[in-house]
């Protein structure tokens, strides 16, 4: 069997085309990601995730990712699942009653796990560990639990624990912190001028607290105090000194979407830059075949530390705890109804 390559891929629609199947069989992405365009009826989503896995060996430990946060970043929506609140709403519960806030964060993630695992999705791109500053752009906005690193840290841990209790793995995002952005990194490059001391006292704290998680997603942001020329995603200095060094994260590090225009150059140049910076995985989300080809032509077969980290993820999927879905759903909905 061929070895996996250092990329995660989306696809274009509700099922794989023959071209996509051939591409995945030949190029062997390490994993896949779903977006709203891939979501129809539950049976269709389960069929799609099975098709994806079948292309590269069929194992249940092949990662299939989704952004299922709650609020406006929720790829699977009613009526198939309930509409979940955003992180800021959970943070408000915490500020009123810390124990209830932590329970709410855990419960919502545990419910995500019920929703997702039956569809063949085993990785949720959650928690958002970005510490919001006043005036932060809506690209983060109410996706953050709050403006205090302590609250973000403990709520993020509760969210991660809830996912793992249900058999899913979390992805911390957006390391080393996206909470100071004043522009949308889908379209423009955010530049943060905070001092390293400020960043270490605030932005980096939640990631350092949760450094033992298995996966994290990078921030397409320039931190001038560390590397004024390159966003974290393509900065070897940020990766080595901050993410691997100061934060101490030794898990699988993937890029945020390589198609986002915060990154300079074409898709090929961006992919090369991501790998050269020391990230383990290029994430490509859009399902555009020409771009997918450019990604795979510029990413290596997994090896060395990247292979070690990737194997740790695939060996690290937890066993669901057997909780009662209906009881947890009723508890959660009663909690948010009075928030």
C-alpha positions in Angstrom: 0.0 0.0 0.0 1.3 3.5 -0.9 2.2 5.9 1.9 0.1 8.9 2.7 1.1 12.4 1.6 1.3 15.5 3.7 -2.1 17.0 2.7 -5.7 17.0 3.7 -8.2 17.4 0.9 -11.8 18.5 0.3 -14.0 17.5 -2.6 -16.5 19.4 -4.8 -19.9 18.0 -4.1 -22.2 15.5 -2.5 -20.4 12.5 -3.8 -17.0 11.8 -5.3 -16.6 12.1 -9.1 -14.6 9.5 -11.0 -11.8 12.0 -11.3 -11.7 12.7 -7.6 -11.7 9.0 -6.8 -8.7 8.4 -9.2 -6.9 11.4 -7.7 -7.3 10.3 -4.1 -6.3 6.7 -5.0 -3.2 7.9 -6.8 -2.1 10.8 -4.5 -3.2 9.4 -1.1 -4.1 12.4 1.1 -3.7 11.7 4.8 -7.2 12.8 5.4 -10.3 14.7 4.2 -12.4 17.7 5.2 -16.1 18.4 4.6 -17.8 21.7 4.0 -21.4 22.8 3.6 -21.4 22.0 -0.1 -20.8 18.4 0.8 -23.8 18.1 3.2 -27.2 16.8 2.1 -29.2 14.1 3.9 -27.4 12.1 6.7 -27.3 8.9 4.6 -25.6 10.9 1.8 -22.9 12.3 4.1 -22.2 8.8 5.5 -21.9 7.5 2.0 -19.5 10.3 1.1 -17.2 9.7 4.1 -17.2 6.0 3.3 -16.3 6.7 -0.4 -13.4 9.0 0.8 -12.0 6.3 3.1 -12.4 3.6 0.5 -10.1 5.5 -1.9 -7.1 5.3 0.5 -7.6 2.0 2.3 -10.9 2.1 4.1 -9.7 2.3 7.7 -12.0 3.9 10.3 -8.9 5.7 11.6 -8.6 7.8 8.4 -9.3 11.3 9.6 -12.4 13.1 8.2 -12.6 16.7 9.5 -15.3 19.2 9.7 -15.8 22.7 11.2 -18.7 22.1 13.6 -18.3 24.8 16.2 -21.8 26.2 16.7 -23.0 29.6 15.8 -22.3 30.7 12.2 -19.5 28.1 11.8 -21.6 25.0 11.7 -21.4 23.0 8.5 -24.2 20.5 9.4 -27.3 22.5 10.2 -30.9 22.0 11.1 -33.0 19.9 10.5 -30.3 17.3 10.6 -28.8 18.6 13.9 -29.8 21.4 16.2 -28.5 24.9 15.8 -25.8 25.2 18.5 -24.8 28.4 20.2 -21.5 30.2 19.5 -18.5 30.1 21.8 -19.2 33.6 23.1 -22.6 32.5 24.3 -20.9 29.6 26.2 -18.4 32.1 27.6 -21.2 34.2 28.9 -22.6 31.2 30.8 -19.1 30.6 32.3 -18.8 34.2 33.5 -22.2 33.9 35.3 -21.4 30.4 36.7 -18.0 28.8 36.0 -19.1 25.2 36.6 -22.2 25.6 34.3 -20.1 27.2 31.6 -17.6 24.3 31.7 -20.5 21.8 31.6 -22.1 23.6 28.7 -18.9 23.5 26.7 -18.4 19.8 27.4 -22.0 18.9 26.6 -22.1 20.8 23.3 -19.0 19.0 22.2 -20.3 15.6 23.4 -23.5 16.3 21.3 -21.3 17.2 18.3 -19.7 13.8 18.7 -23.1 12.0 18.6 -24.0 14.0 15.5 -20.7 13.6 13.6 -19.6 10.0 14.4 -22.7 8.5 12.9 -21.9 10.3 9.6 -18.3 9.0 9.5 -16.8 12.3 10.7 -14.2 11.7 13.4 -12.4 15.0 13.8 -13.9 18.3 14.7 -11.9 21.5 14.1 -12.7 22.7 17.6 -11.8 24.3 20.1 -11.2 27.9 18.9 -8.5 28.9 21.4 -8.1 32.5 20.1 -8.3 35.1 22.8 -10.4 37.9 21.4 -9.3 41.6 21.8 -11.8 44.4 21.7 -12.7 45.2 18.1 -11.5 41.8 16.7 -12.8 41.2 13.2 -15.9 39.1 12.8 -13.8 36.3 11.2 -13.1 35.4 14.8 -15.6 37.6 16.8 -18.1 35.5 18.7 -16.3 32.3 17.8 -14.0 33.1 20.7 -15.0 32.1 24.3 -13.9 35.5 25.5 -11.2 38.1 26.1 -9.5 36.4 29.0 -6.9 33.7 28.4 -7.9 31.8 31.5 -11.5 31.5 30.3 -10.5 30.5 26.8 -8.1 27.9 28.2 -10.6 26.1 30.5 -13.5 26.3 28.1 -11.3 25.0 25.3 -10.2 22.1 27.4 -13.8 21.3 28.3 -14.8 21.4 24.6 -11.9 19.1 23.7 -12.8 16.7 26.5 -16.4 16.5 25.3 -15.3 15.6 21.8 -12.9 12.9 23.1 -15.6 11.4 25.4 -17.7 10.9 22.2 -14.9 9.2 20.2 -13.8 12.3 18.2 -10.4 14.1 18.1 -10.2 17.9 18.4 -8.1 20.3 16.5 -6.9 23.4 18.3 -7.1 26.6 16.3 -5.7 28.9 15.3 -2.2 28.4 16.8 -0.4 30.6 18.0 -3.5 32.9 18.2 -5.9 34.7 15.9 -7.7 36.9 18.4 -6.0 40.2 17.4 -6.9 40.1 13.8 -8.6 43.2 12.4 -9.1 41.9 8.8 -10.5 38.7 7.4 -7.6 36.3 6.6 -9.7 34.7 3.9 -9.1 37.9 1.9 -6.3 39.9 3.5 -3.2 39.3 5.5 -3.6 40.3 9.2 -0.6 41.9 10.8 -0.3 41.9 14.6 2.1 44.4 16.2 1.8 43.3 19.8 5.0 42.7 21.7 6.2 39.2 22.3 5.7 39.8 26.0 2.0 40.7 25.4 1.6 37.6 23.2 3.1 35.3 25.7 0.9 36.7 28.5 -2.3 36.4 26.5 -2.6 34.9 23.0 -0.3 31.9 23.5 -1.6 30.9 26.9 -4.5 28.6 25.9 -2.3 26.7 23.4 0.4 26.3 26.0 -2.1 25.0 28.5 -3.4 22.4 25.9 -0.1 21.6 24.3 -0.6 17.9 24.7 -3.5 17.7 22.2 -2.8 15.7 19.1 -3.6 18.3 16.4 -3.5 22.1 15.9 -4.3 24.4 12.9 -2.1 27.4 12.1 -3.0 31.1 12.0 -2.4 33.0 8.7 -1.2 36.0 10.7 2.1 38.0 10.7 3.4 38.6 14.2 5.9 41.4 13.7 7.6 40.8 17.1 8.6 37.4 15.9 8.7 37.4 12.1 7.7 40.5 10.2 7.9 39.0 6.8 5.9 35.8 7.0 2.6 34.7 8.5 2.8 32.0 11.1 1.7 29.4 8.6 4.8 29.9 6.5 7.2 31.1 9.2 9.9 28.6 10.3 10.7 31.0 13.1 7.1 31.0 14.5 6.9 27.3 14.1 10.3 26.5 15.8 10.5 29.3 18.4 6.9 29.7 19.4 4.7 26.7 18.5 7.3 24.0 19.1 9.4 26.0 21.5 7.6 28.4 23.8 4.2 26.7 23.5 5.7 23.2 23.5 3.3 21.6 21.1 4.7 18.5 19.5 1.5 17.2 17.8 0.4 17.3 14.2 0.5 20.9 12.9 -1.6 21.6 9.8 -2.2 24.8 7.9 -5.4 26.7 7.9 -6.8 26.5 4.3 -4.0 27.0 1.8 -6.5 28.8 -0.5 -7.0 31.7 1.8 -5.6 34.9 0.4 -3.7 35.9 3.5 -1.0 33.7 2.0 1.1 35.1 -0.9 1.8 33.3 -4.2 0.0 30.6 -6.1 -1.2 27.4 -4.5 2.1 25.6 -5.4 4.2 28.3 -3.8 2.0 28.4 -0.7 2.2 24.6 -0.3 6.0 24.6 -0.6 6.2 27.4 2.0 4.0 25.6 4.5 6.1 22.4 4.3 9.3 24.4 4.4 8.2 26.2 7.5 8.0 22.9 9.3 4.2 22.2 9.3 3.3 18.6 8.9 0.2 19.0 6.7 -1.2 21.3 4.0 -5.0 21.7 4.3 -6.8 22.3 1.0 -10.6 22.8 1.4 -12.2 23.9 -1.9 -12.3 20.8 -4.0 -10.9 22.6 -7.1 -9.0 19.9 -9.0 -6.3 22.2 -10.5 -5.5 23.4 -7.0 -5.5 19.9 -5.5 -3.0 18.8 -8.2 -0.8 21.8 -7.3 -0.9 20.9 -3.7 0.0 17.3 -4.2 2.8 18.2 -6.6 4.4 20.3 -3.8 3.9 18.1 -0.7 6.0 15.2 0.3 5.2 11.7 1.4 4.9 11.7 5.2 8.2 10.9 6.9 10.2 11.6 10.0 8.5 13.5 12.8 5.6 14.3 10.6 4.9 10.6 10.1 5.3 10.0 13.8 2.8 12.7 14.6 0.4 11.5 11.9 0.6 7.9 13.2 -0.1 9.2 16.8 -3.3 10.8 15.6 -4.5 7.6 13.8 -3.7 5.6 16.9 -5.3 8.1 19.2 -9.0 8.0 18.4 -10.8 7.3 21.7 -13.6 4.9 22.4 -17.0 6.7 22.9 -18.1 6.7 26.5 -21.6 5.2 26.0 -23.5 8.2 27.3 -27.2 8.6 26.9 -27.6 11.1 24.0 -31.2 12.1 24.8 -30.4 12.8 28.4 -27.4 14.9 27.5 -29.3 16.8 24.9 -32.1 17.6 27.3 -29.6 18.8 29.9 -27.8 21.0 27.4 -30.9 22.6 26.0 -32.3 23.3 29.4 -29.0 25.0 30.3 -28.9 27.3 27.3 -32.6 28.1 27.5 -32.1 30.0 30.7 -28.7 31.5 29.8 
